Amino acid sequence: MGRLDGKVAIVTGAARGQGEAEARLFVNEGAKVVLGDVLDDLGKAVADDLGDNAVYAHLDVSEEDDWRQALAAAESFGPLNVLVNNAAIIRPAAIVDTTLADYMSVISVNQVGCFLGIRNAVEPMTGAGGGSIINISSIDGLGSKNGLISYSASKFAIRGMTKSAALELGQHGIRVNSIHPGGVNTAMGNPAGDDSIAPAFVRLPIARIGEPIEIAYMALFLASDEASYCTGAEFVVDGGWTCGDLEPGLPGLASSRPGYGYTA
């Protein structure tokens, strides 16, 4: 028995990285999954590799027509039970260097795309007797960093939309939650694709970058009936990034800790 046996899911941004990990895990746990993305060749290859329980649909999450096509693909499997709003882009820049076009491109995908996903899921999930919507925010939707004006704005918005949707949709049996990953080893989180990013994680309690599968397991929990009493909540998966910093000048830090050279 898989944890998602009998469920039908849509995962956006599923051609690679975190979305791919979520789609693969969901299929392994018994779900039938529509993989949505704009990277058609990559997405089709992942869906083909997953077999009969997966199908790819071209899905620009900012386009309503694409959502209709993705929903039709899901209906071919059965009633929609799960939506993971995972697709996102990032355009780091100082505020003074951020054009309106660049800002709106991020808002269009990350924020509007999430809104359209939520709105389009309401009718089929209500008809199915309920469901689970999982919105991928970020620790940059809890705090922020310099250079992330558009990205952080969109991820904060996802937090608010999640809570508003949870309040409205609970009466229809639809749960809505947000996941807040820290740094994740994907094309977005580690564009260099090597260990050059490692110093950024030295002060974390779990001193390494996260792996996509670790976020996928949180999505699996929220998609499953195990999370039946969870809605409107924020689930942080960040290796302890948001809990504070390890300080080399204070006690309690092992002398063997990499990157510090501190002797307790």
SVG drawing of the C-alpha trace seen along z (x, -y; Angstrom):
<svg xmlns="http://www.w3.org/2000/svg" viewBox="-19 -52 60 54">
<polyline fill="none" stroke="black" stroke-width="0.4" points="0.0,0.0 1.4,-3.4 0.7,-6.5 -1.1,-8.1 -2.9,-5.1 -5.8,-6.1 -5.0,-9.8 -4.5,-12.0 -2.1,-14.9 -0.8,-17.8 2.8,-18.9 4.0,-22.1 7.6,-22.7 8.0,-19.0 10.5,-18.6 13.5,-18.8 14.7,-19.6 12.3,-19.7 9.2,-19.2 10.7,-16.2 11.5,-14.7 7.9,-15.3 6.4,-13.7 8.7,-10.7 7.9,-10.2 4.2,-10.6 4.1,-8.0 6.2,-5.6 3.6,-6.0 0.7,-5.1 -0.5,-8.4 -1.2,-9.1 0.6,-12.4 0.4,-15.1 3.8,-16.7 3.4,-20.4 6.3,-22.5 7.4,-24.6 10.6,-22.5 8.8,-20.1 11.6,-17.8 12.7,-17.3 9.2,-16.9 8.2,-14.4 11.3,-12.4 10.5,-12.2 6.9,-11.3 7.9,-8.6 10.4,-7.2 7.6,-7.0 5.3,-4.9 1.6,-4.7 0.9,-6.5 2.4,-9.8 1.7,-12.1 3.3,-15.4 1.4,-18.6 2.8,-21.8 1.9,-24.2 2.9,-27.9 1.4,-28.5 0.7,-32.1 -1.6,-31.1 -5.2,-30.1 -5.5,-28.1 -2.6,-25.9 -4.3,-25.2 -7.4,-24.0 -5.2,-21.6 -3.5,-20.3 -6.8,-19.8 -8.1,-17.8 -5.0,-15.6 -5.7,-15.0 -9.3,-14.1 -8.1,-11.3 -6.8,-9.7 -9.8,-10.5 -10.9,-13.1 -8.1,-15.6 -7.0,-15.1 -3.6,-16.9 -2.0,-20.0 1.6,-21.0 2.2,-24.6 5.9,-24.2 6.9,-26.2 9.0,-29.2 11.7,-31.5 14.1,-33.9 15.8,-37.0 18.3,-38.3 19.1,-42.0 19.5,-45.1 16.2,-47.1 17.6,-49.9 18.6,-47.5 15.2,-45.6 13.1,-46.7 9.3,-46.5 9.4,-43.8 11.8,-41.7 9.8,-42.2 6.5,-41.3 8.0,-38.2 8.7,-36.7 5.3,-37.8 3.5,-36.3 5.0,-32.9 5.5,-32.6 2.4,-34.5 -0.1,-34.6 0.7,-31.0 0.0,-29.9 -3.3,-31.8 -4.4,-30.3 -3.5,-26.8 -5.5,-27.3 -8.5,-28.7 -8.6,-26.1 -8.3,-23.3 -11.4,-24.3 -14.1,-22.9 -12.6,-19.5 -11.4,-18.9 -14.8,-19.9 -16.4,-17.4 -13.9,-14.8 -15.0,-15.4 -11.9,-17.3 -8.2,-17.4 -4.8,-18.9 -3.2,-22.0 0.5,-22.4 2.1,-25.8 5.8,-25.9 7.0,-29.1 10.5,-29.6 12.3,-30.7 12.5,-33.9 8.8,-34.1 9.5,-34.2 12.4,-36.6 14.5,-37.9 17.9,-38.7 19.4,-41.5 18.8,-41.2 15.5,-39.2 12.9,-42.0 10.7,-40.2 11.3,-36.7 10.7,-37.4 7.6,-39.5 6.1,-36.5 7.0,-34.0 5.5,-36.2 2.4,-36.5 2.1,-32.7 2.0,-32.5 -1.0,-34.9 -2.8,-33.2 -2.3,-29.9 -4.0,-31.1 -6.9,-32.8 -7.5,-29.7 -7.4,-27.5 -10.1,-29.5 -12.4,-29.5 -11.8,-26.0 -11.9,-24.0 -15.7,-23.8 -15.2,-21.9 -12.8,-19.4 -9.8,-21.0 -6.7,-21.5 -4.1,-24.2 -0.6,-24.4 2.7,-26.0 6.2,-24.5 9.2,-26.8 12.4,-25.2 15.8,-26.6 18.7,-26.2 18.0,-23.2 20.4,-21.4 18.6,-22.3 19.3,-24.5 17.8,-27.4 19.4,-26.7 22.8,-25.6 23.3,-27.0 27.0,-26.2 26.2,-22.5 29.2,-22.0 30.4,-22.5 31.0,-26.2 27.8,-26.9 28.8,-25.0 30.2,-28.0 26.7,-29.5 25.6,-26.5 28.4,-26.6 26.2,-28.2 23.3,-25.9 22.6,-23.3 22.5,-20.8 25.5,-22.2 24.8,-21.2 22.5,-22.1 19.1,-20.3 18.3,-17.7 15.1,-17.8 13.9,-14.5 13.9,-16.0 11.3,-18.7 9.4,-16.0 8.9,-14.0 7.2,-16.9 5.0,-17.4 4.2,-13.7 3.0,-14.0 0.8,-17.0 -0.7,-15.2 -1.5,-12.1 -4.4,-11.5 -1.8,-11.5 -2.1,-15.3 -5.9,-15.3 -5.9,-17.9 -3.3,-20.3 -4.4,-23.3 -3.3,-27.0 0.1,-26.0 3.7,-26.7 6.1,-23.7 9.7,-24.8 12.3,-22.4 15.6,-24.4 18.2,-22.5 17.6,-25.0 18.4,-28.1 15.6,-30.2 16.3,-29.2 19.4,-31.4 23.1,-31.3 25.9,-29.2 28.4,-31.8 32.1,-30.9 32.7,-33.2 30.2,-31.4 30.3,-28.0 28.6,-25.0 30.3,-24.7 32.4,-21.7 36.0,-22.4 35.8,-20.0 33.0,-22.0 34.1,-22.7 34.8,-26.3 35.2,-27.8 38.6,-27.1 37.1,-27.7 38.2,-25.7 35.6,-25.4"/>
</svg>
